[in-house]
Amino acid sequence: MVNFIEANRPADIKAYTSQTSRLRGKGKTADNKSVLDSSEDRVLLSPMAKEIQMAKNQLQEIPDVRIEKVTEIKNQIAQGSYQVSSEKIAHRLMGESLLNELL
């Protein structure tokens, strides 16, 4: 039976895996340094990647909805005191329209 995954692997990947397994078998790397005897994979992140990960984690902690703002607006609507500024709406529509034109 033919192993289709192995048969369809690109040649460069085959070469890399065979070289690494051959070098690991000898206990040496390509530059003659000893290979660590570890079966665990390791990932090293650059300082920029670490900063991005920290920022992503901090963003996930921020709630999607500001409950206090929603509650305030609901109360204003219920009391009939919620004011819609047509001028603000017009400015935002125009700004969005101009932005869409630029993109």
Secondary structure as UniProt FT lines:
FT   HELIX           4..7
FT   HELIX           11..26
FT   TURN            30..31
FT   HELIX           47..61
FT   HELIX           67..79
FT   HELIX           86..102
//
